[in-house]
Amino acid sequence: MKFTRRGLMGSALAASMVGRAAAEPVVGRDRAADGKPLVIGHRGAPALRPEHTLASYAKAIADGADFVEPDLVPTKDGVLVARHESNIADTTDVAGRPEFAARRATRTIDGKTQTGWFTVDFTLAELKTLRAKERLPKIRPQNTVYDGQFQIPTFEEIIDFVAAESATRGRPIGLIPELKSVRDFRALGLPTEQRFVDVISAHSYTQTAPVELQCFYAEGLRHVRDILGHSRRNLRFMQLMGEAHDITIPGQPGTFGEMMTPAGLREVASYADIIGPSTRSVIPLGPDQRLAAPTALVSDAHAAGLAVHVYTFRPENVFLAADFRNDSGPAARNPEGSIAEIRRYLATGIDGFFTDDPALGRAALA
């Protein structure tokens, strides 16, 4: 199924900086404090560092991201860690570890059967012996120099790191975690909603810093809201919407396309604050792979009281609409084209956007 983000000073000064940063009036905002759309570091800054590593989040923050995005999946012992999916065959060195050869398995996740190594078959201690690697080495070969350097971080470690960055930089840095595959993990006896609530409730930074919880499954968002009793002013909820509009969403009526209609958006607004559609749901591609006319999705969402944070802008030619590609080849990095593409989407009135390169997102807003 295609459902297709140092050093904490120990002084009193650092503590006061955290307080000032967390107190800045960003809670409940759909946009940045200056009124501009939010720049969201998609899995950190994976155009420049291997995704979902502290190095990737650090680069995103250094390059001006307002939020960083950790995708969350559970370990065998129930700890939330940052990986885009439970299958870690392409993002770690597990395939080269003979001690884990027998863990190779075939599982069905989000309706898609795949073979590899899965976080749910490893304890946290075992996962910590692995090292991250670049997921797209043919497109981003420059990132392979970092292969083997970084661990898989836990959600708690990411919050600690972001809190340290916030204290150091004197500005609030938001977290926009995604709960992945909630139905499948619940069926395995590893429900992630309660664990998410436990983690954000235990950490002082996530008591006040901006947090947006995203999920493709409405039931995941509703469950977290029910646990918290709607009591967290700094926590907002984003309903993600799939790139393929005809997909039926397990556990809820209709398709993603029906969810994007005015009636569907009004229903979404009963439990969420934001929608997260793909870029091509806002401005689709025509037969020539160039941008066509914008849809009514942004205006319809705003009419329903929902903000719109779109995913994902990537700076390589292969990911750009044909309008913005250059002649350097599909895998070539094309910053100018990416900035131009982002600006076309900004003109539709979106409130935020996910990008693999937050520096380019910041440049597009300049």
C-alpha positions, 0 to 999 in steps of 0.5 A: 500500500503506497502511503506514499524528520549540542550539547545541552548546557548544564548551567542556569543560563541554559535552563533560562534559554529553554524556558524562553524558547518554549514560552514563545507563542508558537503553540496552536499555530499553523504557521511560523511566528512570522506568518510564513509557512512552516519548514518541516525537515522530512526525516531530518535533512536526508538530501544531505545526511542519512535519514532518521539519524541525529546527524540528519536532524542536526543538519535540518535544524542548522539549516532553519527547519521549524520542525523535524520529523521522526517516523516512529516504529516499535522494537520487540520490547516496545521502544519507539525508534525512528525509522521510516518503516519497520523493515530496516534492510535498506537503512541499516547494515543488518544484512551484513551482520551474520549474527542476525541472518536468521532474523530475516523474515517476510511480513505484511505491513500496510497491506504490502508483503515484504522480506527483510529485517524488521524492528519488531524482531529486535530488542532495543539493545540489539538494534543499537548494535546496528548502524544506519546507512544511506537509503538511496545510494544511487541518487545520493551517493555523497551521503554514503560517506556517513554509512556506519557512523550513526545509531538508530535513535529512540524517540526519547533520544530525539526529544533530548537532542531537539531540546538541547538544540532549542536551548543552544539556539534560543528558539523553539524547535517543533517535533512532528512524529508519525505513528506508522502502521498502527493497526499492524503493530497493535495486532503484534501486541505492540500498540504505539499510541499509548507508548507515544503518550507516555514518552511525550508526557514524561519529557519536560520539553514536549510539555510545552514545545510544539508537537504535531502528531501525524498518522495515515490512520484516523483511529491512531489520531483518535486514540491518542486524543482519547488517551489525553482527553484533549488536554494538551494545548501544544499537541496538534493532530495531522491526518495524512493522506495517501498519494494514491487517492483510490486506496481504501483506508483500513478501519475507516470508511471511504478512500483518501480521495473521498477524504479530500472532498469538502464533506470528507474534510469536514469529518477530518476537522472533527478530530484533526487540526491539519491535513498532510496531502502529497504535493501532487494532490495540491498541484497534480502533474499533467501527462507531460509531467509538468505541473497542471492547474491547482486543485481546490484542496487547499481552499476546501481544507481552509474552509473546513478549518484545517491547515495544510502541510504538504509532503515532500519536496526533494531537490534531485531532478528525478523527483521534480516536476518536468517544469523545473528539471535541468539537463544534468541527469535524473540523480543530479541535485538541482537546488534552483529547480527545487526552490522554484517548485516550492514557490509554485506550491507556496502560491496555493496558500499552503501553511507548511511543507516537508522537505528533504533539504530545509535550507532550500525550503528556507530559501524558497521563503526568502 
